[in-house]
């Protein structure tokens, strides 16, 4: 007999009567929707200057609320079991300590909602908990396929927009300086560097999908998507983009040998290399912007074009202090200053998304915060190392919680791969590993986080193989018979 609450109808109590199979189907679709909502919402501010990127944060909020409800269902139904409990608790601690950081931050409003045009305040962190927990409760192999399709779809919508930006116009990233017209791609990810992170995961999923799928149509879709992602990722002109391309190609080669796929599927590497090389050739041929040499523009993109010009979250760089054209110098300088900020407030940090605040020297109390920060030369708002950034903005306890969420996710993802030996398990482990490594050379953003935290959550999920399901079914039948006796 179906369970009910207060003698209500069975249909109104679908949560109580929901099976793990039904939950997995619902959760995978909810996660896919959440991954797509941010880029689709970002389409509006990308095509009109009359809308702000607050709309993107709105897309995150809609997806986040959906997944918070699903996460609550998972907790009520006790779907979070075994090893998944530790990383889920760590994510809860990450969100909980963000409240302490919020209370002690410089600006409560920014702590809560995030900096304007960024949107990664406490509420975003809470939604990340929702994505992770929802994914960690999934117990259905088919749901993994839905997640992978979602990751590739996110890459596709970003890449289509990127082609327009590369060959027509990109409002914020046409210029890397007043002299260099580079036509950098940011897709629907707000920044070329954030796009590089998204495409790293999407490219990995597409290449592995091509290598492992036995469905010809899916292989065609995956290889075409991989070629597109490889071409676009080069126009992020970033260290993250190049590293992501290499990582994805290595993952595809390993997949060929791990699954003993036909060696002809090593063509996946060519599907990455040829479009990437074509992108570089176009730059050297003078077909893109006004440049005739390909190089990375990390400093100019991250600090000047994104932080200063687009988001108004940073001051202009000081060329007397940092060589903006040398990525090593830029990242070293930012990391060292961030570590100095950590040392001054190691417990609660600056407050979510307030890394720039302790760097501000001149403050006009009547001015808008964007005007205050942009008027202070040498101020930056992002450290492109998520681990340092987390410690600086939300304190070392948050960093510990982040590590306690990521390390078990990696370990459990690897164990799941060894146990299940499926393409889905391999892809999820690669996406989680890629995200963890990317955090050393970049930082979180609202377009990237739903994709990564969904993958990391599924890495922790106790998905059963068909053999394990049959064994569980037999045990359940035996238990039922014993009950009747």
Buried (B, 14 or more C-beta within 10 A) or exposed (E): EEEBEEEEEEEEBEBBEBEBEEBBBBBBBBBBBBBBBBBBBBBBBBEEEEBEBBBBBBBBBBBBBBBBBBBBBBBEBEBBEEBBEBBBBBBBBBBBBBBBBBEBBBBBEBBBBBBBBBBBBBBBBBBBBBBBBBBBBBBBBEBBBBBBBBBBBBBBBBBEBBBBBBBEEBBBBBBBEEEBBBBBBBBBBBBBBBBBBBBBBBBBBBBBBBBBBEEEEBBEBBBBBBBBBBBBBBBBBBBBBBBBBEBBBBBBBBBBEBBEBEEEBBBBBBBBEBBBBBBEEBBEEEEBBEBEEBEBBBBBBBBBBBBBBBBBBBBBBEEEEBEBBBBEBBBEBBBEBBBEBBEEBBEBBBBBBBBBBBBBEEEEEEEEBBEBBBBBBBBBBBBBBBBBBBBBBBBBBBBBBBBBBBBBBBBBBBBBBEBBEBBBBBBBBBBBBBBBBBBEBBBBBBBBBBBBBBBBBBBBBBBBBEEEBEEEEEEEEEEEEEEEE
